Amino acid sequence: MTEPKRMGKGFLALFGLIGLLFIAILIVVFQISRKANPVMLDDQGHPQHTRPS
């Protein structure tokens, strides 16, 4: 009877680690995207002049 409880704790720990990994990846991608400086292109592929944000 203790075997299912032990397996349940293992799955819960694994699920928690996967969740933390997912959140860490989201934070890293967010930080990288803030540093990026994208250039908007028009239909011909020329840079558009936009206001700095």
KOLFIGU-477112 format. One record per residue: residue in one letter; x, y, z of N, C-alpha, C in turn. Coordinates in steps of 0.02 Angstrom, whole numbers, padded with zeros to 5 digits, always signed. Layout:
! residues N
aXYZXYZXYZ/...
This chain:
! residues 53
m+00041-00060+00000+00000+00000+00000+00043+00063+00000/t+00104+00058+00021+00147+00118+00021+00178+00130-00048/e+00177+00080-00091+00208+00087-00158+00173+00140-00201/p+00106+00142-00206+00075+00195-00246+00088+00265-00219/k+00092+00273-00153+00106+00339-00125+00176+00361-00144/r+00224+00316-00142+00293+00332-00159+00298+00352-00233/m+00262+00315-00276+00263+00331-00347+00230+00399-00359/g+00178+00414-00322+00143+00478-00329+00189+00536-00311/k+00229+00528-00259+00276+00581-00240+00329+00590-00293/g+00351+00535-00323+00401+00539-00376+00374+00576-00436/f+00312+00561-00456+00282+00596-00513+00271+00670-00497/l+00253+00684-00436+00243+00754-00416+00309+00792-00418/a+00362+00760-00394+00428+00793-00396+00451+00803-00468/l+00441+00753-00511+00459+00759-00581+00419+00814-00615/f+00355+00817-00600+00313+00870-00629+00336+00939-00605/g+00355+00944-00542+00380+01008-00516+00445+01029-00550/l+00491+00981-00560+00554+00998-00593+00542+01019-00666/i+00497+00985-00700+00481+01005-00769+00450+01074-00771/g+00407+01089-00723+00376+01155-00719+00428+01210-00707/l+00475+01196-00661+00528+01245-00647+00572+01255-00708/l+00588+01201-00744+00627+01207-00805+00591+01249-00857/f+00527+01238-00865+00487+01277-00913+00487+01351-00895/i+00478+01367-00832+00477+01437-00810+00546+01469-00820/a+00599+01431-00806+00667+01457-00816+00680+01472-00889/i+00656+01428-00934+00665+01440-01006+00626+01502-01027/l+00566+01511-01001+00526+01570-01018+00562+01634-00996/i+00592+01633-00937+00627+01692-00912+00688+01708-00955/v+00726+01656-00973+00785+01667-01015+00766+01694-01083/v+00714+01666-01114+00692+01690-01179+00666+01762-01175/f+00632+01778-01121+00608+01847-01112+00666+01896-01107/q+00717+01878-01068+00775+01922-01061+00811+01931-01128/i+00818+01877-01166+00852+01882-01232+00810+01925-01279/s+00744+01917-01278+00702+01956-01324+00702+02030-01306/r+00712+02048-01243+00716+02119-01225+00779+02151-01252/k+00833+02112-01257+00896+02138-01283+00897+02142-01359/a+00853+02105-01392+00852+02104-01466+00828+02171-01493/n+00851+02189-01551+00831+02251-01584+00804+02234-01653/p+00741+02213-01657+00713+02192-01722+00703+02251-01768/v+00709+02238-01833+00698+02289-01884+00638+02268-01926/m+00588+02311-01928+00528+02296-01968+00543+02310-02041/l+00522+02263-02085+00533+02270-02157+00467+02281-02192/d+00468+02320-02247+00408+02329-02287+00402+02271-02336/d+00355+02277-02384+00342+02223-02431+00402+02208-02477/q+00443+02257-02490+00501+02247-02533+00564+02226-02494/g+00560+02222-02429+00616+02201-02388+00660+02258-02365/h+00637+02321-02373+00675+02378-02350+00655+02396-02279/p+00701+02418-02238+00684+02436-02169+00634+02493-02166/q+00586+02488-02122+00537+02541-02112+00565+02588-02057/h+00550+02651-02064+00570+02700-02014+00515+02702-01962/t+00531+02679-01902+00482+02679-01848+00508+02719-01789/r+00463+02736-01745+00481+02772-01685+00518+02724-01638/p+00569+02749-01604+00600+02706-01553+00552+02696-01495/s+00548+02636-01468+00502+02622-01413+00536+02627-01347/
